Amino acid sequence: MNYWEMQKSFWKTPTGIVIWIVLLAAMLGGGLLALNVFVSPYPVIEFFDAKPVVVGPGNASNLSWSAVGASRVEIDPGIGQVELKGFREVSPQETTTYTLTAVNGTRSRSRDVRVIVKR
């Protein structure tokens, strides 16, 4: 048996088959990940949270967020444009719903979080 015939027969062994499956999975997985991140026109909001959710009058809550694939991220009311990931301290005087909007071109996604002011 010559060298090339030995090489061909290796890929038919259980070890060779496992290597093929792993390589195929890596290529498909990487391709799907790349399609999701680079081709998807919609931004993704990973999270948008407020801690604590319930505060007393004049006390603060921390908003935290993370968005991927957005060209612009805004928080309303009253905060405006922010970075893709970050946090901001807010002290609402009354119960307020904050809306994070992630924009990519003409496509956008939004998520709300409510901070409750308990008197």
VMD Tcl script that draws the C-alpha trace (Angstrom):
set ca {
  {0.00 0.00 0.00}
  {1.47 3.36 -0.98}
  {1.35 6.63 1.01}
  {-1.74 8.07 -0.72}
  {-3.75 4.91 -0.27}
  {-2.93 4.97 3.46}
  {-4.09 8.59 3.65}
  {-7.41 7.77 1.95}
  {-8.04 4.82 4.26}
  {-7.40 6.94 7.41}
  {-10.44 9.12 6.69}
  {-12.62 5.99 6.65}
  {-11.58 4.95 10.18}
  {-13.63 6.00 13.25}
  {-10.95 8.56 14.17}
  {-10.97 10.06 10.68}
  {-14.77 10.23 10.65}
  {-14.80 12.03 14.03}
  {-12.27 14.55 12.73}
  {-14.45 15.20 9.66}
  {-17.53 15.70 11.83}
  {-15.70 18.11 14.15}
  {-14.31 20.09 11.22}
  {-17.72 20.26 9.54}
  {-19.41 21.36 12.78}
  {-16.76 24.05 13.34}
  {-17.18 25.41 9.82}
  {-20.98 25.41 9.98}
  {-21.08 26.81 13.52}
  {-18.62 29.58 12.69}
  {-20.51 30.36 9.50}
  {-23.85 30.59 11.29}
  {-22.33 32.78 13.99}
  {-20.83 35.05 11.35}
  {-24.17 35.25 9.52}
  {-25.97 36.15 12.74}
  {-23.49 38.85 13.73}
  {-22.51 40.28 10.34}
  {-25.53 39.77 8.09}
  {-28.49 40.23 10.42}
  {-29.84 43.75 9.94}
  {-31.55 43.72 13.33}
  {-29.62 44.79 16.43}
  {-29.79 42.54 19.50}
  {-30.50 43.83 23.01}
  {-28.74 41.38 25.30}
  {-30.20 42.92 28.46}
  {-31.72 46.09 29.89}
  {-32.17 46.06 33.68}
  {-32.87 48.37 36.60}
  {-31.55 47.62 40.11}
  {-33.28 48.18 42.41}
  {-36.63 48.21 40.63}
  {-38.43 49.85 43.58}
  {-36.98 53.03 45.12}
  {-38.15 55.71 47.52}
  {-38.63 59.34 46.38}
  {-35.24 60.92 45.63}
  {-33.39 57.57 45.76}
  {-31.44 56.15 42.84}
  {-31.70 53.08 40.65}
  {-29.00 51.87 38.26}
  {-29.94 51.14 34.66}
  {-27.60 48.71 32.88}
  {-27.72 47.50 29.29}
  {-25.90 45.75 26.49}
  {-26.70 45.85 22.76}
  {-24.94 44.18 19.82}
  {-25.05 45.11 16.15}
  {-26.45 48.59 16.66}
  {-25.17 51.81 15.13}
  {-27.02 53.89 17.74}
  {-28.54 53.23 21.17}
  {-30.88 55.62 22.98}
  {-32.71 55.60 26.32}
  {-35.86 57.62 26.85}
  {-37.12 59.55 28.66}
  {-34.46 62.10 29.39}
  {-31.21 60.20 28.85}
  {-30.67 60.22 25.08}
  {-27.91 58.53 23.11}
  {-25.63 56.14 25.03}
  {-22.88 53.61 24.33}
  {-23.68 50.03 23.23}
  {-22.93 48.80 26.76}
  {-23.08 50.74 29.96}
  {-24.90 51.86 33.05}
  {-26.56 55.05 34.25}
  {-27.87 56.13 37.63}
  {-31.39 57.58 37.57}
  {-33.45 59.20 40.33}
  {-37.03 59.46 39.07}
  {-39.54 61.46 41.10}
  {-42.39 59.20 40.03}
  {-42.73 55.69 38.57}
  {-41.05 55.81 35.17}
  {-40.76 53.38 32.26}
  {-37.40 53.68 30.50}
  {-37.16 52.49 26.90}
  {-33.87 51.41 25.36}
  {-33.91 51.52 21.55}
  {-31.10 49.95 19.51}
  {-30.98 51.12 15.88}
  {-29.14 49.67 12.88}
  {-29.96 51.58 9.69}
  {-33.73 51.49 9.29}
  {-34.21 48.57 11.70}
  {-34.61 48.85 15.44}
  {-35.44 46.89 18.57}
  {-36.69 48.23 21.89}
  {-36.96 47.00 25.45}
  {-38.61 48.61 28.47}
  {-37.77 48.60 32.14}
  {-39.87 50.24 34.85}
  {-38.52 51.92 37.98}
  {-41.23 52.15 40.62}
  {-41.17 55.05 43.07}
  {-42.88 53.93 46.25}
  {-44.00 56.66 48.61}
}
mol new
graphics top color blue
foreach p $ca { graphics top sphere $p radius 0.5 }
foreach p [lrange $ca 0 end-1] q [lrange $ca 1 end] { graphics top cylinder $p $q radius 0.2 }
display resetview
